[in-house]
Amino acid sequence: MPLFVGTSGWQYRDWRDAFYPPGLPVRLWLEHYAAGFATVEINNAFYRLPARETFAAWRDRLPPDFTVAVKASRYLTHIKRLRDPAEPVDRLMTHAAGLGDRLGPILLQLPPTLRADPALLDACLACFPPGTRVAVEPRHPSWWTPEVREVLVSRHAALCWADVRSRPVTPLWRTADWGYVRFHEGRATPWPHYGRRSLSTWLTRIATAWPNSSDVYTYFNNDPNAAAVTDAAVLADLARASNLTVTRTRPKGARGTARQATTHPQPKNNPHPNGAHP
């Protein structure tokens, strides 16, 4: 199984001195990240869609084996709420095309207040160019119906499996021949790390749902305290120990690992805007 392991973004100030070496200029952080990982999810595209030229500049700085997932702009998902999707989808894909062959899946994270509308989702997915891999992360429980599942299956879109506090918050539906998993917040210490047992359980779920020939993209969004990079490294180590094929995952410069995490609930709330509810 080609398991793509990475993080949701790479530009976090508290990764300095923990993942990025002291004194490394911010302008070189992408190269440092790409030396350790072979994939990333562009999370900040949700807040402000980068220009095509920005995507193209990133492509020029990335190695040939690198894959970029792009989180769709909130204009499409939160402002338009999937209505009239043709123009925002076209703009998204036109900009993201600057990544060329580095472009991977598109993530549609829906607002937690958006109730299920299978026809609306179907119309939105129909606007993406043929062959585009689209993952959908609903966050209202009304979406968990056979009608929604059928829309995803018919459009070859992946239901994004999401984890919050080491538990699935979505059904574990396999709706496509590829998968997408997001890790928002673990329960181990130090917060918001994941423990090895939790990550091993997720690997079992993934390996049970998809054969080794399927691509499964996994991204850690628990970025405070550099938890995302260390947890991603542990997930990759556990996957290799289970004889799964994993993308390059050697986070150079990281101090400490999630191997040292212990599974105790943390009373601290997640204050970070890139957490489970961006």
PASEBA-1860 file (N, C-alpha, C; in nm, 3 decimals):
! residues 278
1> MPLFVGTS> 0.085/-0.119/0.000/0.000/0.000/0.000/0.088/0.124/0.000 ~ 0.080/0.209/-0.102/0.151/0.337/-0.096/0.083/0.428/0.005 ~ 0.135/0.433/0.127/0.080/0.517/0.232/0.155/0.650/0.230 ~ 0.084/0.757/0.196/0.142/0.890/0.193/0.131/0.949/0.333 ~ 0.243/0.986/0.393/0.244/1.036/0.530/0.304/1.176/0.532 ~ 0.226/1.271/0.585/0.275/1.409/0.594/0.195/1.488/0.696 ~ 0.205/1.620/0.686/0.137/1.708/0.780/0.051/1.809/0.706 ~ -0.037/1.874/0.780/-0.124/1.978/0.726/-0.049/2.111/0.736
9> GWQYRDWR> 0.026/2.143/0.633/0.105/2.265/0.634/0.245/2.241/0.688 ~ 0.329/2.343/0.670/0.467/2.332/0.719/0.517/2.461/0.783 ~ 0.439/2.569/0.775/0.486/2.699/0.825/0.424/2.729/0.962 ~ 0.481/2.671/1.064/0.433/2.693/1.201/0.549/2.743/1.286 ~ 0.526/2.855/1.352/0.635/2.919/1.426/0.689/2.830/1.537 ~ 0.599/2.751/1.601/0.649/2.670/1.712/0.722/2.545/1.666 ~ 0.737/2.526/1.535/0.822/2.419/1.484/0.969/2.464/1.479 ~ 0.991/2.594/1.490/1.129/2.645/1.491/1.201/2.590/1.615
17> DAFYPPGL> 1.321/2.542/1.594/1.406/2.483/1.697/1.358/2.345/1.741 ~ 1.235/2.304/1.701/1.189/2.170/1.732/1.200/2.081/1.609 ~ 1.160/2.134/1.495/1.174/2.063/1.367/1.271/2.136/1.275 ~ 1.257/2.268/1.269/1.349/2.346/1.187/1.470/2.389/1.269 ~ 1.590/2.368/1.217/1.710/2.400/1.294/1.717/2.548/1.330 ~ 1.779/2.580/1.441/1.796/2.720/1.480/1.866/2.799/1.370 ~ 1.811/2.916/1.339/1.873/3.001/1.240/1.834/2.972/1.096 ~ 1.759/2.864/1.070/1.719/2.835/0.932/1.614/2.937/0.888
25> PVRLWLEH> 1.640/3.013/0.780/1.544/3.115/0.736/1.411/3.051/0.696 ~ 1.303/3.123/0.720/1.169/3.073/0.685/1.161/3.042/0.537 ~ 1.233/3.118/0.454/1.226/3.095/0.310/1.281/2.958/0.269 ~ 1.352/2.890/0.360/1.407/2.758/0.331/1.332/2.646/0.403 ~ 1.225/2.680/0.472/1.153/2.578/0.547/1.092/2.472/0.455 ~ 1.040/2.512/0.340/0.978/2.414/0.251/1.080/2.310/0.206 ~ 1.200/2.354/0.169/1.303/2.260/0.127/1.340/2.165/0.242 ~ 1.348/2.219/0.363/1.380/2.134/0.478/1.269/2.031/0.501
33> YAAGFATV> 1.146/2.077/0.493/1.033/1.984/0.510/1.037/1.875/0.403 ~ 1.060/1.915/0.278/1.058/1.819/0.168/1.176/1.724/0.172 ~ 1.280/1.756/0.247/1.390/1.661/0.265/1.350/1.547/0.358 ~ 1.248/1.570/0.441/1.207/1.468/0.535/1.077/1.399/0.500 ~ 0.991/1.467/0.425/0.861/1.412/0.388/0.842/1.422/0.237 ~ 0.752/1.337/0.185/0.724/1.337/0.041/0.584/1.385/0.009 ~ 0.514/1.439/0.108/0.381/1.492/0.083/0.345/1.595/0.189 ~ 0.256/1.687/0.153/0.204/1.786/0.246/0.063/1.823/0.202
41> EINNAFYR> -0.017/1.863/0.298/-0.150/1.916/0.268/-0.143/2.068/0.285 ~ -0.178/2.141/0.179/-0.176/2.288/0.186/-0.303/2.332/0.258 ~ -0.291/2.351/0.388/-0.406/2.386/0.471/-0.443/2.532/0.458 ~ -0.344/2.620/0.438/-0.375/2.763/0.436/-0.447/2.806/0.309 ~ -0.457/2.718/0.208/-0.536/2.750/0.090/-0.683/2.766/0.127 ~ -0.724/2.708/0.240/-0.861/2.724/0.288/-0.889/2.869/0.323 ~ -0.790/2.937/0.382/-0.809/3.074/0.427/-0.787/3.175/0.315 ~ -0.691/3.146/0.229/-0.664/3.236/0.116/-0.602/3.153/0.005
49> LPARETFA> -0.674/3.142/-0.105/-0.626/3.061/-0.216/-0.503/3.124/-0.279 ~ -0.389/3.056/-0.277/-0.269/3.113/-0.338/-0.285/3.132/-0.489 ~ -0.209/3.225/-0.544/-0.209/3.247/-0.688/-0.146/3.127/-0.758 ~ -0.181/3.110/-0.885/-0.122/3.001/-0.962/0.030/3.013/-0.961 ~ 0.082/3.134/-0.966/0.226/3.154/-0.966/0.290/3.106/-0.836 ~ 0.217/3.121/-0.724/0.269/3.072/-0.597/0.276/2.921/-0.596 ~ 0.170/2.856/-0.645/0.173/2.710/-0.656/0.289/2.665/-0.746 ~ 0.308/2.737/-0.858/0.415/2.700/-0.951/0.553/2.718/-0.886
57> AWRDRLPP> 0.567/2.822/-0.805/0.695/2.845/-0.737/0.722/2.734/-0.636 ~ 0.618/2.689/-0.568/0.636/2.576/-0.476/0.677/2.451/-0.553 ~ 0.613/2.428/-0.667/0.648/2.310/-0.747/0.796/2.311/-0.783 ~ 0.848/2.426/-0.821/0.988/2.435/-0.861/1.083/2.406/-0.747 ~ 1.036/2.417/-0.624/1.122/2.396/-0.507/1.109/2.255/-0.450 ~ 1.020/2.174/-0.508/0.993/2.042/-0.452/1.058/1.933/-0.536 ~ 1.098/1.823/-0.473/1.159/1.712/-0.548/1.054/1.640/-0.632 ~ 1.097/1.564/-0.732/1.003/1.497/-0.824/0.909/1.399/-0.757
65> DFTVAVKA> 0.948/1.342/-0.642/0.863/1.241/-0.579/0.763/1.300/-0.481 ~ 0.745/1.432/-0.483/0.664/1.499/-0.383/0.520/1.516/-0.433 ~ 0.423/1.498/-0.341/0.281/1.513/-0.372/0.218/1.616/-0.279 ~ 0.139/1.706/-0.338/0.075/1.813/-0.262/-0.077/1.796/-0.266 ~ -0.138/1.780/-0.151/-0.284/1.785/-0.139/-0.324/1.929/-0.110 ~ -0.437/1.972/-0.162/-0.479/2.111/-0.147/-0.617/2.115/-0.082 ~ -0.627/2.186/0.028/-0.756/2.206/0.093/-0.830/2.318/0.021 ~ -0.953/2.290/-0.019/-1.030/2.386/-0.098/-1.058/2.513/-0.019
73> SRYLTHIK> -1.069/2.622/-0.093/-1.095/2.752/-0.032/-1.228/2.753/0.043 ~ -1.231/2.825/0.154/-1.355/2.838/0.231/-1.462/2.913/0.154 ~ -1.423/2.985/0.047/-1.523/3.052/-0.035/-1.620/2.949/-0.093 ~ -1.567/2.835/-0.137/-1.650/2.729/-0.192/-1.728/2.655/-0.083 ~ -1.660/2.620/0.027/-1.721/2.533/0.127/-1.799/2.606/0.236 ~ -1.752/2.725/0.277/-1.811/2.792/0.392/-1.891/2.917/0.357 ~ -1.854/2.984/0.249/-1.929/3.104/0.209/-2.039/3.065/0.110 ~ -2.000/3.001/0.002/-2.100/2.952/-0.094/-2.173/2.829/-0.042
81> RLRDPAEP> -2.110/2.757/0.051/-2.169/2.636/0.110/-2.210/2.537/0.001 ~ -2.119/2.521/-0.097/-2.130/2.430/-0.211/-2.229/2.475/-0.317 ~ -2.298/2.587/-0.297/-2.392/2.636/-0.398/-2.316/2.703/-0.513 ~ -2.371/2.694/-0.634/-2.308/2.755/-0.752/-2.159/2.723/-0.757 ~ -2.123/2.597/-0.762/-1.983/2.557/-0.744/-1.895/2.573/-0.868 ~ -1.953/2.592/-0.986/-1.873/2.586/-1.109/-1.757/2.686/-1.107 ~ -1.786/2.812/-1.076/-1.681/2.914/-1.081/-1.575/2.894/-0.973 ~ -1.614/2.873/-0.845/-1.508/2.852/-0.744/-1.427/2.726/-0.766
89> VDRLMTHA> -1.488/2.619/-0.817/-1.412/2.498/-0.846/-1.314/2.524/-0.960 ~ -1.360/2.591/-1.064/-1.271/2.622/-1.176/-1.154/2.709/-1.131 ~ -1.181/2.808/-1.045/-1.074/2.895/-0.996/-0.975/2.816/-0.911 ~ -1.027/2.730/-0.824/-0.941/2.646/-0.741/-0.849/2.561/-0.827 ~ -0.906/2.492/-0.926/-0.827/2.401/-1.006/-0.731/2.475/-1.099 ~ -0.772/2.592/-1.147/-0.683/2.672/-1.232/-0.560/2.717/-1.154 ~ -0.582/2.760/-1.030/-0.469/2.801/-0.946/-0.382/2.681/-0.910 ~ -0.445/2.574/-0.863/-0.369/2.457/-0.817/-0.294/2.390/-0.931
97> AGLGDRLG> -0.336/2.413/-1.056/-0.267/2.354/-1.171/-0.122/2.400/-1.179 ~ -0.089/2.508/-1.110/0.049/2.553/-1.106/0.143/2.449/-1.044 ~ 0.086/2.355/-0.968/0.168/2.249/-0.909/0.208/2.143/-1.011 ~ 0.140/2.141/-1.127/0.173/2.043/-1.229/0.159/1.901/-1.177 ~ 0.262/1.819/-1.203/0.255/1.678/-1.163/0.274/1.657/-1.013 ~ 0.294/1.762/-0.936/0.302/1.749/-0.791/0.164/1.752/-0.725 ~ 0.060/1.790/-0.802/-0.074/1.803/-0.746/-0.133/1.667/-0.713 ~ -0.181/1.653/-0.590/-0.248/1.531/-0.546/-0.396/1.556/-0.525
105> PILLQLPP> -0.454/1.504/-0.417/-0.597/1.519/-0.395/-0.638/1.661/-0.354 ~ -0.768/1.688/-0.372/-0.831/1.809/-0.322/-0.917/1.770/-0.203 ~ -0.909/1.848/-0.094/-0.990/1.821/0.024/-1.102/1.924/0.034 ~ -1.226/1.877/0.045/-1.341/1.963/0.074/-1.379/1.939/0.220 ~ -1.344/2.031/0.308/-1.387/2.021/0.447/-1.512/2.107/0.465 ~ -1.623/2.045/0.499/-1.751/2.115/0.506/-1.771/2.180/0.642 ~ -1.849/2.288/0.648/-1.874/2.354/0.777/-1.950/2.262/0.872 ~ -1.925/2.273/1.002/-1.997/2.187/1.097/-2.146/2.217/1.103
113> TLRADPAL> -2.188/2.333/1.050/-2.331/2.368/1.051/-2.401/2.334/0.919 ~ -2.327/2.283/0.822/-2.388/2.249/0.694/-2.451/2.111/0.702 ~ -2.584/2.107/0.691/-2.655/1.981/0.697/-2.646/1.910/0.562 ~ -2.675/1.782/0.566/-2.659/1.698/0.447/-2.751/1.743/0.334 ~ -2.692/1.745/0.215/-2.766/1.772/0.092/-2.696/1.693/-0.018 ~ -2.734/1.567/-0.037/-2.665/1.483/-0.135/-2.663/1.541/-0.275 ~ -2.772/1.603/-0.318/-2.777/1.660/-0.453/-2.679/1.775/-0.468 ~ -2.668/1.857/-0.363/-2.574/1.969/-0.366/-2.430/1.919/-0.374
121> LDACLACF> -2.399/1.817/-0.296/-2.265/1.760/-0.300/-2.236/1.699/-0.436 ~ -2.333/1.629/-0.492/-2.314/1.567/-0.622/-2.286/1.672/-0.729 ~ -2.360/1.782/-0.727/-2.341/1.888/-0.826/-2.202/1.951/-0.813 ~ -2.155/1.964/-0.689/-2.021/2.020/-0.667/-1.914/1.926/-0.719 ~ -1.924/1.799/-0.684/-1.823/1.702/-0.728/-1.820/1.690/-0.881 ~ -1.934/1.709/-0.945/-1.942/1.700/-1.091/-1.864/1.811/-1.160 ~ -1.833/1.918/-1.089/-1.761/2.031/-1.149/-1.611/2.010/-1.157 ~ -1.559/1.911/-1.085/-1.415/1.888/-1.089/-1.376/1.816/-1.217
129> PPGTRVAV> -1.259/1.847/-1.272/-1.215/1.780/-1.395/-1.208/1.629/-1.377 ~ -1.237/1.553/-1.482/-1.228/1.406/-1.472/-1.091/1.363/-1.422 ~ -1.090/1.266/-1.335/-0.965/1.214/-1.282/-0.915/1.284/-1.158 ~ -0.980/1.396/-1.119/-0.939/1.466/-0.997/-0.979/1.385/-0.875 ~ -0.885/1.365/-0.786/-0.917/1.297/-0.661/-0.967/1.400/-0.560 ~ -1.092/1.381/-0.517/-1.152/1.474/-0.420/-1.190/1.396/-0.295 ~ -1.144/1.444/-0.180/-1.183/1.388/-0.051/-1.279/1.484/0.015 ~ -1.382/1.431/0.080/-1.486/1.513/0.142/-1.487/1.484/0.292
137> EPRHPSWW> -1.478/1.591/0.372/-1.480/1.579/0.518/-1.603/1.652/0.573 ~ -1.720/1.584/0.576/-1.839/1.646/0.639/-1.821/1.651/0.790 ~ -1.890/1.746/0.855/-1.878/1.756/1.001/-2.013/1.773/1.070 ~ -2.121/1.746/0.999/-2.252/1.744/1.063/-2.305/1.601/1.054 ~ -2.360/1.546/1.162/-2.399/1.404/1.162/-2.507/1.368/1.061 ~ -2.577/1.466/1.008/-2.682/1.436/0.910/-2.627/1.379/0.780 ~ -2.496/1.388/0.759/-2.435/1.339/0.635/-2.419/1.188/0.634 ~ -2.436/1.122/0.746/-2.406/0.979/0.751/-2.530/0.898/0.708
145> TPEVREVL> -2.559/0.904/0.578/-2.673/0.833/0.522/-2.631/0.754/0.399 ~ -2.709/0.652/0.362/-2.679/0.576/0.239/-2.679/0.663/0.114 ~ -2.763/0.767/0.112/-2.768/0.853/-0.006/-2.637/0.930/-0.025 ~ -2.581/0.979/0.084/-2.453/1.050/0.077/-2.343/0.954/0.035 ~ -2.343/0.837/0.095/-2.241/0.739/0.059/-2.247/0.705/-0.089 ~ -2.367/0.692/-0.143/-2.381/0.659/-0.284/-2.327/0.770/-0.374 ~ -2.347/0.897/-0.335/-2.292/1.008/-0.412/-2.139/0.998/-0.416 ~ -2.078/0.973/-0.302/-1.932/0.963/-0.297/-1.883/0.847/-0.383
153> VSRHAALC> -1.949/0.733/-0.373/-1.908/0.617/-0.451/-1.922/0.645/-0.600 ~ -2.035/0.704/-0.640/-2.059/0.726/-0.783/-1.963/0.827/-0.843 ~ -1.914/0.919/-0.760/-1.819/1.021/-0.808/-1.675/0.983/-0.780 ~ -1.650/0.863/-0.729/-1.515/0.815/-0.696/-1.444/0.911/-0.600 ~ -1.522/0.973/-0.512/-1.468/1.064/-0.411/-1.448/0.986/-0.281 ~ -1.343/1.020/-0.209/-1.314/0.951/-0.084/-1.377/1.025/0.034 ~ -1.447/0.949/0.119/-1.485/1.007/0.246/-1.358/1.023/0.329 ~ -1.332/1.146/0.374/-1.215/1.169/0.459/-1.242/1.111/0.597
161> WADVRSRP> -1.159/1.015/0.637/-1.167/0.962/0.773/-1.098/1.062/0.865 ~ -1.171/1.112/0.964/-1.115/1.213/1.054/-1.109/1.160/1.196 ~ -1.001/1.195/1.265/-0.980/1.155/1.404/-0.970/1.280/1.491 ~ -1.042/1.279/1.603/-1.028/1.381/1.706/-1.016/1.311/1.840 ~ -0.908/1.339/1.911/-0.881/1.277/2.041/-0.878/1.126/2.032 ~ -0.812/1.079/1.926/-0.782/0.937/1.905/-0.907/0.852/1.881 ~ -1.012/0.915/1.829/-1.133/0.841/1.794/-1.186/0.888/1.660 ~ -1.240/0.798/1.579/-1.301/0.840/1.453/-1.422/0.928/1.479
169> VTPLWRTA> -1.434/1.036/1.404/-1.553/1.122/1.413/-1.633/1.116/1.283 ~ -1.596/1.023/1.196/-1.670/0.997/1.073/-1.689/0.846/1.061 ~ -1.790/0.802/0.985/-1.799/0.659/0.957/-1.675/0.613/0.880 ~ -1.640/0.488/0.895/-1.524/0.435/0.824/-1.570/0.370/0.694 ~ -1.631/0.453/0.609/-1.675/0.408/0.478/-1.559/0.410/0.380 ~ -1.543/0.306/0.303/-1.453/0.310/0.189/-1.538/0.342/0.066 ~ -1.523/0.462/0.012/-1.608/0.506/-0.099/-1.531/0.518/-0.231 ~ -1.402/0.492/-0.227/-1.320/0.501/-0.349/-1.207/0.400/-0.337
177> DWGYVRFH> -1.132/0.382/-0.446/-1.020/0.288/-0.442/-0.894/0.355/-0.388 ~ -0.910/0.469/-0.324/-0.802/0.539/-0.256/-0.862/0.600/-0.129 ~ -0.775/0.639/-0.036/-0.825/0.689/0.091/-0.758/0.818/0.136 ~ -0.819/0.881/0.237/-0.769/1.008/0.290/-0.802/1.011/0.439 ~ -0.701/1.033/0.524/-0.719/1.031/0.669/-0.655/1.157/0.727 ~ -0.728/1.224/0.819/-0.674/1.344/0.885/-0.675/1.321/1.036 ~ -0.562/1.352/1.099/-0.545/1.339/1.243/-0.544/1.480/1.305 ~ -0.649/1.512/1.381/-0.665/1.648/1.431/-0.607/1.670/1.571
185> EGRATPWP> -0.625/1.572/1.659/-0.579/1.593/1.797/-0.572/1.459/1.869 ~ -0.454/1.428/1.925/-0.440/1.305/2.000/-0.470/1.324/2.149 ~ -0.463/1.215/2.223/-0.492/1.216/2.367/-0.367/1.187/2.451 ~ -0.255/1.172/2.387/-0.133/1.139/2.461/-0.065/1.266/2.512 ~ 0.030/1.246/2.602/0.110/1.358/2.651/0.249/1.351/2.589 ~ 0.307/1.466/2.557/0.252/1.601/2.571/0.144/1.630/2.465 ~ 0.045/1.708/2.504/-0.064/1.747/2.415/-0.007/1.817/2.291 ~ -0.061/1.792/2.171/-0.172/1.707/2.131/-0.125/1.579/2.059
193> HYGRRSLS> -0.022/1.516/2.110/0.035/1.397/2.047/-0.062/1.280/2.044 ~ -0.030/1.186/1.954/-0.096/1.056/1.949/-0.003/0.952/2.011 ~ -0.061/0.853/2.078/0.015/0.742/2.129/0.033/0.634/2.024 ~ 0.130/0.548/2.046/0.159/0.442/1.949/0.040/0.346/1.933 ~ -0.031/0.318/2.041/-0.144/0.225/2.031/-0.252/0.282/1.940 ~ -0.280/0.411/1.956/-0.382/0.474/1.871/-0.341/0.470/1.724 ~ -0.216/0.501/1.696/-0.169/0.500/1.557/-0.169/0.359/1.500 ~ -0.135/0.260/1.583/-0.139/0.121/1.537/-0.282/0.079/1.502
201> TWLTRIAT> -0.378/0.125/1.581/-0.518/0.094/1.552/-0.561/0.154/1.420 ~ -0.518/0.277/1.395/-0.552/0.341/1.268/-0.488/0.268/1.150 ~ -0.367/0.222/1.166/-0.303/0.146/1.059/-0.380/0.017/1.029 ~ -0.430/-0.047/1.132/-0.510/-0.168/1.111/-0.637/-0.135/1.033 ~ -0.703/-0.026/1.068/-0.823/0.015/0.994/-0.791/0.041/0.848 ~ -0.681/0.111/0.824/-0.643/0.145/0.687/-0.610/0.019/0.607 ~ -0.528/-0.068/0.665/-0.486/-0.189/0.595/-0.602/-0.285/0.571 ~ -0.702/-0.281/0.657/-0.819/-0.365/0.639/-0.909/-0.314/0.527
209> AWPNSSDV> -0.914/-0.182/0.512/-1.005/-0.122/0.414/-0.948/-0.119/0.273 ~ -0.816/-0.104/0.260/-0.757/-0.089/0.127/-0.646/-0.191/0.104 ~ -0.635/-0.241/-0.018/-0.525/-0.332/-0.049/-0.395/-0.256/-0.067 ~ -0.286/-0.330/-0.077/-0.154/-0.267/-0.089/-0.139/-0.184/-0.215 ~ -0.224/-0.207/-0.314/-0.214/-0.134/-0.439/-0.281/0.003/-0.434 ~ -0.353/0.034/-0.326/-0.429/0.159/-0.317/-0.346/0.270/-0.251 ~ -0.365/0.391/-0.298/-0.303/0.508/-0.237/-0.389/0.555/-0.120 ~ -0.326/0.577/-0.006/-0.396/0.632/0.110/-0.313/0.749/0.161
217> YTYFNNDP> -0.376/0.866/0.168/-0.308/0.989/0.208/-0.341/1.017/0.355 ~ -0.239/1.036/0.437/-0.259/1.062/0.580/-0.187/1.191/0.618 ~ -0.260/1.279/0.687/-0.202/1.408/0.724/-0.233/1.440/0.870 ~ -0.131/1.487/0.941/-0.146/1.523/1.081/-0.166/1.674/1.091 ~ -0.279/1.711/1.152/-0.315/1.851/1.169/-0.295/1.897/1.313 ~ -0.234/1.814/1.396/-0.208/1.849/1.536/-0.073/1.919/1.546 ~ -0.067/2.038/1.486/0.063/2.103/1.468/0.125/2.165/1.593 ~ 0.048/2.205/1.700/0.116/2.264/1.815/0.222/2.173/1.874
225> NAAAVTDA> 0.328/2.234/1.924/0.438/2.161/1.988/0.507/2.063/1.893 ~ 0.495/2.087/1.763/0.557/2.001/1.661/0.510/1.857/1.672 ~ 0.390/1.837/1.729/0.338/1.701/1.742/0.318/1.637/1.606 ~ 0.276/1.715/1.507/0.243/1.657/1.377/0.363/1.588/1.314 ~ 0.479/1.650/1.317/0.594/1.590/1.248/0.642/1.465/1.320 ~ 0.642/1.467/1.453/0.689/1.349/1.524/0.587/1.235/1.515 ~ 0.460/1.267/1.521/0.358/1.163/1.507/0.359/1.102/1.367 ~ 0.380/1.185/1.267/0.389/1.133/1.130/0.505/1.035/1.117
233> AVLADLAR> 0.617/1.067/1.180/0.732/0.977/1.174/0.702/0.844/1.243 ~ 0.631/0.849/1.355/0.597/0.726/1.425/0.500/0.642/1.342 ~ 0.399/0.706/1.283/0.305/0.632/1.197/0.381/0.561/1.085 ~ 0.475/0.631/1.024/0.553/0.570/0.915/0.636/0.453/0.965 ~ 0.698/0.467/1.083/0.777/0.357/1.139/0.689/0.235/1.166 ~ 0.572/0.259/1.223/0.481/0.148/1.252/0.433/0.081/1.124 ~ 0.408/0.160/1.022/0.364/0.104/0.894/0.473/0.018/0.831 ~ 0.596/0.064/0.835/0.706/-0.015/0.779/0.723/-0.145/0.858
241> ASNLTVTR> 0.706/-0.138/0.989/0.717/-0.259/1.070/0.609/-0.360/1.035 ~ 0.498/-0.311/0.978/0.389/-0.399/0.934/0.401/-0.434/0.786 ~ 0.517/-0.402/0.727/0.545/-0.434/0.587/0.455/-0.359/0.489 ~ 0.412/-0.239/0.527/0.338/-0.153/0.436/0.435/-0.061/0.364 ~ 0.402/-0.028/0.241/0.485/0.065/0.164/0.450/0.207/0.204 ~ 0.551/0.284/0.243/0.529/0.418/0.296/0.616/0.517/0.218 ~ 0.564/0.637/0.195/0.644/0.740/0.131/0.758/0.782/0.223 ~ 0.856/0.847/0.165/0.974/0.893/0.238/0.931/0.975/0.359
249> TRPKGARG> 0.977/0.934/0.476/0.939/1.002/0.600/1.058/1.000/0.695 ~ 1.142/1.100/0.684/1.258/1.113/0.771/1.269/1.259/0.815 ~ 1.193/1.299/0.916/1.190/1.440/0.955/1.321/1.487/1.016 ~ 1.409/1.538/0.933/1.540/1.583/0.979/1.526/1.703/1.074 ~ 1.599/1.695/1.183/1.603/1.808/1.274/1.502/1.801/1.386 ~ 1.406/1.707/1.380/1.306/1.699/1.486/1.370/1.653/1.616 ~ 1.327/1.712/1.725/1.380/1.675/1.856/1.274/1.597/1.933 ~ 1.308/1.477/1.974/1.211/1.395/2.044/1.114/1.333/1.945
257> TARQATTH> 1.041/1.231/1.988/0.945/1.167/1.901/0.821/1.133/1.981 ~ 0.714/1.103/1.908/0.590/1.065/1.974/0.600/0.927/2.036 ~ 0.711/0.858/2.014/0.728/0.729/2.082/0.725/0.748/2.234 ~ 0.761/0.869/2.278/0.766/0.896/2.421/0.631/0.939/2.475 ~ 0.531/0.954/2.388/0.401/1.000/2.433/0.332/0.894/2.517 ~ 0.254/0.938/2.615/0.175/0.848/2.696/0.029/0.886/2.685 ~ -0.058/0.789/2.691/-0.199/0.813/2.662/-0.276/0.851/2.788 ~ -0.270/0.980/2.821/-0.350/1.035/2.930/-0.432/1.148/2.874
265> PQPKNNPH> -0.563/1.157/2.905/-0.646/1.268/2.857/-0.588/1.401/2.904 ~ -0.595/1.500/2.818/-0.545/1.632/2.852/-0.660/1.730/2.871 ~ -0.666/1.801/2.982/-0.775/1.895/3.004/-0.765/2.018/2.916 ~ -0.649/2.043/2.861/-0.629/2.164/2.783/-0.709/2.160/2.655 ~ -0.781/2.266/2.626/-0.853/2.274/2.499/-0.761/2.314/2.388 ~ -0.797/2.279/2.268/-0.714/2.311/2.153/-0.739/2.455/2.110 ~ -0.641/2.544/2.128/-0.662/2.684/2.092/-0.622/2.715/1.950 ~ -0.575/2.615/1.876/-0.512/2.645/1.748/-0.614/2.646/1.636
273> PNGAHP> -0.614/2.749/1.551/-0.714/2.757/1.445/-0.700/2.649/1.341 ~ -0.589/2.579/1.337/-0.572/2.471/1.237/-0.605/2.335/1.297 ~ -0.679/2.332/1.406/-0.715/2.206/1.469/-0.837/2.145/1.406 ~ -0.918/2.082/1.489/-1.030/2.003/1.436/-1.136/2.090/1.371 ~ -1.146/2.216/1.409/-1.252/2.301/1.353/-1.192/2.433/1.304 ~ -1.114/2.431/1.195/-1.052/2.553/1.143/-1.157/2.646/1.087
END
